[in-house]
Amino acid sequence: MQLLSIFLMMDPQGKGGSSGTLIMMGLMILVFWLFMIRPQAKKAKKQKEFINNLQKGDKIVTIAGIHGKVNKVNDDATLELETSPGSYIKIERSAISMEWTANINKPVAEVKK
């Protein structure tokens, strides 16, 4: 019982401390927003911009690991992906991995001798 009253910032008799509880709840919500919700919203915004900026000829990787080059950008949220010369598949734009695509498109660092 005393542990619960300590957590709720109240004295054991239950008098006062309700403002302390509200402050603690507010701080917990703020921390949750700062470390969980805000970064996810930023990442989702970057992913949406990345998908909307795809053009013909871009090299991409899907979330299933399929590598290819964008052949056609359709209006119905799909892409035509060329996986090998003359071989095309139709995929959803949401199936493109931003992280893996960035890894294959980054420049190769020079090897030091």
C-alpha positions in Angstrom: 0.0 0.0 0.0 2.8 2.4 0.8 4.5 1.7 -2.5 1.4 2.7 -4.4 1.1 5.9 -2.4 4.7 6.7 -3.1 4.1 6.1 -6.8 1.1 8.4 -6.8 3.0 11.0 -4.8 0.5 10.9 -2.0 0.9 10.5 1.8 -0.3 7.2 3.2 -3.5 8.8 4.6 -4.5 9.8 1.0 -4.5 13.5 1.6 -3.3 15.8 -1.1 -0.9 15.0 -3.9 -3.4 14.9 -6.8 -1.6 17.8 -8.5 1.6 15.8 -8.3 -0.1 12.8 -10.0 -1.4 15.0 -12.8 2.1 16.4 -13.3 3.6 12.9 -13.4 0.9 11.8 -15.9 1.6 14.9 -18.1 5.3 14.2 -18.0 4.8 10.6 -19.0 2.6 11.6 -21.9 5.2 14.2 -23.0 8.1 11.7 -22.9 6.0 9.1 -24.8 5.2 11.7 -27.5 8.9 12.8 -27.7 10.4 9.4 -28.0 7.7 7.3 -29.7 5.1 9.3 -31.7 7.1 12.2 -33.1 10.0 10.1 -34.6 7.5 7.7 -36.2 5.5 10.6 -37.7 8.8 12.1 -39.1 9.8 8.8 -40.6 6.3 8.3 -42.2 6.5 11.8 -43.7 10.0 11.1 -45.2 8.7 7.7 -46.6 5.7 9.4 -48.2 7.9 12.1 -49.8 10.4 9.4 -51.1 7.6 7.3 -52.7 6.0 10.4 -54.3 9.3 11.5 -55.8 10.1 8.2 -57.6 10.7 8.6 -61.3 11.4 6.3 -64.3 14.9 4.9 -64.1 15.3 5.0 -60.3 16.9 1.9 -58.8 14.8 0.5 -55.9 14.5 -2.4 -53.5 11.2 -3.7 -52.3 10.4 -4.7 -48.8 10.5 -8.3 -50.1 14.1 -7.8 -51.3 13.4 -7.5 -55.0 15.8 -5.3 -56.8 14.8 -3.4 -60.0 14.5 -0.2 -61.9 11.3 1.8 -62.2 10.0 1.5 -65.7 6.6 3.3 -65.3 4.9 5.2 -62.6 1.1 4.6 -62.6 -1.6 6.9 -61.3 -3.2 4.1 -59.2 -0.4 4.0 -56.6 1.5 1.2 -58.5 4.8 1.0 -60.3 6.0 -1.1 -63.2 9.4 -2.5 -62.1 12.0 -4.0 -64.4 13.7 -6.7 -62.6 15.8 -8.0 -65.5 15.9 -6.8 -69.1 12.5 -7.5 -70.6 11.0 -8.8 -67.3 8.4 -6.4 -65.6 6.3 -6.7 -62.5 3.6 -4.5 -61.1 4.1 -3.5 -57.5 2.4 -1.2 -55.0 4.4 2.0 -54.2 4.0 1.2 -50.5 6.1 -2.0 -51.0 9.3 0.0 -51.6 11.9 0.0 -48.8 13.4 3.5 -48.4 16.3 2.3 -46.2 17.4 -0.5 -48.6 16.9 1.7 -51.6 19.1 4.3 -50.0 21.8 1.7 -49.3 22.1 0.5 -52.9 22.1 4.1 -54.3 24.8 5.6 -51.9 28.2 6.1 -53.5 30.9 3.5 -52.9 33.7 4.8 -50.6 37.2 4.7 -52.0 39.5 2.0 -50.8 42.5 3.3 -48.9 45.9 1.8 -49.9 
